[in-house]
Amino acid sequence: MAIYRLLQNSAFGPDQIKVMTDAYEATLNTLRLVDRSDPVTLLIAKKIIEIAQTNERDPSRLAKRTLEELGIRT
């Protein structure tokens, strides 16, 4: 999965990684993306990590903000 590869050598702690992976899964579920090798999943993972760096720690808000910032309406 894209987000796990990106987080492998990151400086995020386990709690932050849990928040990001939860937001990632929620976002993919919202978009009904099941193919984890789809290039869109990498874009989503990068956006989640970018937003998480602003200290967002709620997976639901992180997922919602990711969709908004990518211009995706659900």
C-alpha positions as CSV (number, residue, x, y, z in Angstrom):
1,M,0.0,0.0,0.0
2,A,1.2,3.4,-0.9
3,I,1.0,5.0,2.5
4,Y,2.9,2.2,4.3
5,R,5.8,2.5,1.8
6,L,5.9,6.3,2.3
7,L,5.9,6.0,6.1
8,Q,8.6,3.3,6.3
9,N,11.4,5.6,7.0
10,S,9.5,8.6,8.4
11,A,10.0,10.4,11.6
12,F,6.3,9.9,12.6
13,G,5.6,8.1,15.8
14,P,3.2,5.0,16.1
15,D,0.2,7.1,17.1
16,Q,0.6,9.5,14.2
17,I,1.1,6.6,11.8
18,K,-2.1,5.0,13.1
19,V,-4.0,8.3,12.5
20,M,-2.7,8.5,9.0
21,T,-3.4,4.9,8.1
22,D,-6.9,5.1,9.5
23,A,-7.5,8.3,7.4
24,Y,-6.0,6.6,4.3
25,E,-8.2,3.6,4.6
26,A,-11.3,5.8,5.3
27,T,-10.5,7.9,2.2
28,L,-10.1,4.9,0.0
29,N,-13.3,3.4,1.3
30,T,-15.2,6.6,0.6
31,L,-13.9,6.6,-2.9
32,R,-14.5,2.8,-3.2
33,L,-10.9,2.3,-4.3
34,V,-10.0,-1.4,-3.8
35,D,-7.0,-1.6,-6.0
36,R,-4.2,-0.5,-3.7
37,S,-1.8,-0.3,-6.6
38,D,-3.9,2.3,-8.3
39,P,-1.8,5.5,-8.8
40,V,-4.5,7.6,-7.2
41,T,-3.8,5.8,-3.9
42,L,-0.3,7.3,-3.9
43,L,-1.7,10.8,-4.5
44,I,-4.0,10.3,-1.5
45,A,-1.3,9.0,0.7
46,K,1.0,11.9,-0.1
47,K,-1.8,14.4,0.6
48,I,-2.6,12.7,3.9
49,I,1.0,12.9,5.0
50,E,1.2,16.5,3.9
51,I,-1.9,17.4,6.0
52,A,-0.8,15.4,9.0
53,Q,2.4,17.5,9.1
54,T,0.1,20.4,10.1
55,N,-0.6,18.5,13.3
56,E,-4.1,17.2,12.3
57,R,-4.6,14.2,14.6
58,D,-8.2,13.2,13.9
59,P,-8.5,10.5,11.2
60,S,-12.0,11.7,10.2
61,R,-11.0,15.3,9.7
62,L,-7.8,14.2,8.0
63,A,-9.8,12.1,5.5
64,K,-12.3,14.9,4.9
65,R,-9.7,17.5,4.4
66,T,-7.8,15.2,2.0
67,L,-10.8,14.9,-0.2
68,E,-11.5,18.6,0.0
69,E,-7.9,19.6,-0.9
70,L,-7.8,17.2,-3.8
71,G,-11.1,18.7,-5.1
72,I,-13.0,15.5,-4.7
73,R,-16.7,15.7,-3.9
74,T,-18.5,12.8,-2.3
